[in-house]
Amino acid sequence: MLLNLLQTDSLASAAAEAVQETAAIQPVEMHESLFSLFSMGGPLMWVLLALSILAFYVIGQKWWVISHASKIDDRFMDDIRDYMTDGKIESALTLCRKYDNPVARMVETGISRKGRPLGDIQNAIENVGNVEVARLEKGLPVLASIAGGAPMIGFLGTVIGMVQAFFNMSKAGSNIDISLLSGGIYTAMLTTVGGLIVGIIAYFGYNWLTSRISNLVYKMESSTIEFIDILNNEENK
């Protein structure tokens, strides 16, 4: 009886030690498995990784630029109207230079051309607006290319993986082993998943940035119309 109890205690302690060792080793094995899965995808996985880094960089950089360009006081145009009505042109120009955004630069261009024909002023403002929009949209074609190209690269990896699997199968002859096919299948599946993930991130990032630019362009157009109305009112006095 005593012998059985001692054996039971020793088995329990051994099991506890095994559980502790397994818990200590598990994070390392998980880390190694994730890296090994990435490596099984083949060289195209590194291409997809580079594209994902580029996509995140473009999204972050454009988000900062658009957020900075959208910052302007809600009373900006009201203050411009007051300065223009009172004839304080220099104060209006100083207010525009205070803000580093497209709306302020467009209004500043219009104020600096005060006294010229209204059509010339409007054309000058529109030209500045076109330059500002082009600056805001810079980098978006790269994001659109990643959104369309990453899934195609993933599909290319799928084809390469299947070719690899069938090539190994043909070399094995009648001695077909699942291990011969696993490498090609891993390449096919992992590159497909990687390409779709990168493409989805770039696609939604592109549409989100495009919508924010559209909102800013609407604000620029409404400010232009309001400024032209201010000039019209001054001419009609």
Secondary structure, DSSP 4 states (H G I P E B T S, - for coil): -HHHHHHHHHHHHHHHHHHHHHHHHHHHHHHHHHHHHHHHT-THHHHHHHHHHHHHHHHHHHHHHHHHHH---TTHHHHHHHHHHTT-HHHHHHHHHH--SHHHHHHHHHHHTTTS-HHHHHHHHHHHHHHHHHHHHTTHHHHHHHHHHHHHHHHHHHHHHHHHHHHHHHHHTT---HHHHHHHHHHHHHHHHHHHHHHHHHHHHHHHHHHHHHHHHHHHHHHHHHHHHHHHHHHT-
